[in-house]
Amino acid sequence: METRLSRYIWTHTKKQQLWILLVIALSMIPYFLSFDVPKRIVNGPIQGGGFESADATQLFGRIAMDLPVLGETVLLPGMDLDRLNTLYALSLSFLMLVIINGLFKLYINTYKGRLGERLLRRIRFELVDRVLRFPPRMFKQVKPAEIASMVKDEVEPIGGFTGDAFVQPALLGGQALTALAFIFTQNMWLGFITAFMVTIQAVLIPKMRKRLLVLGRERQLTARQLSGRVSEIVEGIHAIHAFDTSNYERADVASRLGRIFRIRYDLYQWKFLVKFINNFLASVTPFLFYIVGGYLALNGQLDIGQLVAVIAAYKDLPGPLKELIDWDQTRQDVQVKYTQVVDQFTVDNMIDSSIQTVSDKVPEGIVSYPLAAVNLTVADDSGAKLIERINLQVQKGEKIAILGNAADGGEAFAEALGRIVWPESGRITVGESDILELPEAVTGRSISYVASDPYFFSGALRENLLYGLKHAPVRPAEYDERQLKDRNWHVEEAKLSGNPDHDVASDWIDYQSASATGPDDLAGPIGAVLETVQLSTDILDLALRSKVDPEHHKQLAEGLIGMRGALREALEKEGLANLVVAFEPDSYNAEATVGENLLFGNAVGAVFADGAIGNNPYFRKVIASHQLHLSLFKMGYEIAENAIELFSDLPPDHPFFQQLTFMTSDDIPVYQALLNKLKGKSFEDATADEQSRIIKLSFAYVEPRHRFGLLTDDLMQTIVAARQDFHANMPEDMRDSFERYDPDRYIASASIMDNVLFGRLSNRFADGAEQIKMIVMQILRPLGLYDEVFSIGLDFDIGTSGKRLTIAQRQKLNLARVLLRRSDYYVFNRPLASLDQRTQEQIGRSVLKKLESDGENPTVIWVLAQSGLASEFDRIILFNRGAIAEDGSYESLLEKDVFNKMVSG
C-alpha cells in the first residue's frame, strides 16, 4: 500500500479533486463580492454617498469591459435607481450572494463527503482484501478484534479526511486570503495588523498541537489493545471460569481503562488550553480594529463603511483560519493512523492477488497429475521442525491412510497439503506446479481439506453446508425495475470506489460440483452426504425442536395437524398407546403441569413475557372466582414442605434435584425461611409477593412425576372449569397475546414436536423421549412431510462460530460440506476426533464408500487417530518424529506387526 496518505488520496481521486478545486476557485468571486456589498450599502444609500440631492440617482448593475480591439463593450447597461431603490437593490444583491455562497458550500461539502465515503470504502475493501491474502502464519499472530477495529473504526477518520485533503486547504485558504485581501484593499494598516495576528496563530497553534498528536496516538493504541483484550476474554470465558481468574481479568481491564483515562484527561487539558489561546488571539484582533480603526476613522483616513466592511470581513476570517489549523492537525493525525494501519497490513509473502482472481468457469482439475512432496520441511512458529525433508508421491485415485502420534508429523503434512501451513523449505507440487502458485480457483476446488477444528459463520446450517460451493456467481439475481435501478447505482459506485461489482445476491452455488443441475435437485446430494456422516437425525431433531410460522408453511402446518392422528395409530401398533397423553379441552392432562392445564395455551408477545400472566388482573380474577388461589396456595405450601423435608440435607449437585422442576438447590434455604415466616398463618396473612412465590410452586407440579399426592379429582375439575372461564370471557385486548391449544389448529408458539404430540409424554416410560422421536421421524416420510421438516432443520441458526451445535455435530457438518462438492483430492486430518472410535470407523467407511460410488475415483489422504480403519486403504504411511517410518500396503505392514507396535508404543 502507498505509505503517504496524501499520495494515496491523489492517486485515486485526482480527477475529482481537480474538478472540486475549480469549483472552489469560482466560489471565491461571490465570496469576495459578499464583503464589498455591505460597504456599498453603508457608504451609499445609508450615509447618502452619491445621493446629495433629493432626486439624485445612481447607475446600478452596469457591466462593461474594455477590450483591446473593440474598445468598451457593455454587457449589461444597468439602470438608474434613487436612494431607496438602490438600498433595496443592494440588499437583494447581498441576499442573492448569501444564497449563491450557501449553494457553493452545499455542493462542495456534498461532493467532498461523497468523495470521502468512496475512498473510505476503497480503503476498507483493500484492507479486507489484504487480510484474505495474508500468509497463514499471520493469523497466529494477530488478534481478530484488533484487525476488525482497524478496518471499522481506525480508518473512519481517514475516509472523512479524504474529501478535505485538498478541498479544505483550498477552500479555507481561499476564503482566508480573500478576506485578508479585502481588508488590505480597505486599509493597509488594518491589513498588516490582521496579517500579523494570523501569522502568530498559524505558527504558534500547530506547534502547541504536536502534543495532542502524541496523546492521540497513545489513545488509539491503548483503545485497540483494549479491544483485543476484551475479545480474548470473550473467547476464553470458559477458561476464566474454570480457573477462577475473573477478578484478575477485572483488575487487568481496570488497569487498562485507567491508562486510557489518564491519556484522555491529558488530551482534554491540552486541547482546551490550545483552544483558549487560539480564541484569545482571535479576540485580540477586533480589539485592535476598534482602537486603530476608530482612530483612523476619527482622523478621516477611513470611512465608516470601510471600517464596518473590515470588521465584517475579519468576522469571517478566524473561522476559516481556525478550521485550516484544525485541518492541519487532522492531516497529521490521520497520516499517523494511516501509517499504523499500513504497517499492520503490510506483511511479507502475501498471496498474490492474481491467485485469488474470480473464475466463473470450471477450471481444469489436477487429478490427472500426481501430488508430490519434494524435500518438504514444515516448522512451527518457534522454528521446531514438524516434518523434515520428506519426499512422497501420491498417484491418481490412491486411498492413503497416515498413521502416527499427534507430534510425529502426519497432521503437519496434511496441513501442508491443505495449504493451512506453508513449507519452510521444499514444496508440494502437482505435476510441475507448486500448489501455492496455482490459482485458488484450481486448488480451492480440486483439493478439499478437513480438520477437527472447523469454523462456521453465523447463520443457517444450510448456508454453512453450501459454503464450499460458492466460488463465483453462476446466475444473476432477478430484479424488478426499481431494484435494477438501485443495483446499477451500486455497481457504478463500486467501480468508482475500486470495489468488485459482483452481486452477493446472485446465485453463487456451483451445482455441477454438487452433482446437481440446480436448486430443485440439490436436496438429494445434501441428504446423501448428511446420511453418510450420520447427521440427518441431528438435523431432524433440530427441526422438531424448532418453531415455524404456519402462514409461511401452510401445507406443513396442515400436514402436522393430520399427523397427530397418524402418530396415535403408530403408537397403538407399537403397543405404546399410553406413551403420549393428549390434550383434551374438557379434561385434565395428568402428565402436564398445573400451569399448563390451567392456561391450556401459550402466552405470546411481550404482554405476558417472563410469566407476567400470573400478575394479570383478569387471570387473578378468574382464579379467585373459583377459589383456586386458596387451593393453589395450599398446594404450593405443601410442595415446599415436602421438598425441604426430602432435599434440604442433600448436596447441591445431587441428581435428585434434576427431578425438581419447581425448585433448585439454591431455592431450598429461601423457601425454608419463607415457610418459617408463614407457619401458622393463613393466605390473607401473607403479603402479595409471598402469595405469588408460594402459588408459583404449584404451577410446575406434575403428579405422576413428583408424586406428592396433592392433586385430587375435585381440584383437577376446578382447574378445568377455571380454564374454560378464562378462555370464554377473555378480554379482546388479551386474545392476540394468548394462543389456546386447539386440536384442529396448528400452535405457532409451540415446536413442531409439541404440535405433533399435542400432549405430554407419560412419565412411566424411562426412554419415552427417544422412543417418540424415532417414531415421529419414521412416519414423516410416508406422510410426505419429511423433506419440508428436514429443510426447516437446515434453516436452523447455528450461532456464532456454530456454537449452538455440539463439537461432534460441527465436525460432522464440516465433513459433510466437503463431501458435498466434487474434488480431485480429499485430505482428511483427523476430522472426527471428538467422536468415539466406533463411530469414527463407521463414518469413515461410509465416506470411502460414497466417494467410490460417486464414480470420480478421487485421491483420498486420511490422517487416522487409530489404526482400526487402516484396512480400508490401499496404502499406509507411518510417520515417526517428522519422518516417514513406513510406507506400504496394509498387508505388508501387518506382516511387520507395525500396528501392534503402535498400540504397545
Secondary structure, DSSP 8 states (H G I E B T S, - for coil): --S-HHHHHHHHHHHHHHHHHHHHHHHHHHHHHHHHHHHHHIIIIITTTT--STT--EEES-EEEEETTTEEEEEE--EEE-HHHHHHHHHHHHHHHHHHHHHHHHHHHHHHHHHHHHHHHHHHHHHHHHHHT--GGGGGTS-HHHHHHIIIIITHHHHHHHTHHHHHHHHHHHHHHHHHHHHHHH-HHHHHHHHHHHHHHHHHHHHHTHHHHHHHHHHHHHHHHHHHHHHHHHHTHHHHHHHT-HHHHHHHHHHHHHHHHHHHHHHHHHHHHHHHHHHHHHHHHHHHIIIIIHHHHHTTSS-HHHHHHHHHHHHTSHHHHHHHHHHHHHHHHHHHHHHHHHHHH--TT---GGGG----S----STTS-EEEEEEEEE-TT--EEEEEEEEEE-TT-EEEEE--TTSSHHHHHHHHTTSS--SEEEEEETTEETTTS-HHHHHHHEEEEESS----SSBHHHHHSGGGEEEEEE-----HHHHHHHHHHHHHHHHTT-----TTSEEE-TTTTT-SSGGG-HHHHHHHHHHTT-HHHHHHHHHT----TTT-HHHHHHHHHHHHHHHHHHHHTT-TTSEEE--TTS--TTS-HHHHHH-EEE-SSTTGGGGGGG-HHHHHHHHHTTHHHHHHHHHHHHHHHHHHHHTTS-TT-GGGGG-SS--TTHHHHHHHHHHHHTT--TTTS-HHHHHHHHHHHHT--HHHH------HHHHHHHHHHHHHHHHT--HHHHTTEEE--TTS--TTS-HHHHHH-EEE-TT-TTHHHHHHHHHHHHHTTTT-HHHHHHHHHT-B--GGGTTS-HHHHHHHHHHHHHTS--SEEEEESTTTTS-HHHHHHHHHHHHHHHHHTT---EEEEE-SSGGGGGGSSEEEEEETTEEEEEE-HHHHHHTTHHHHHHH-
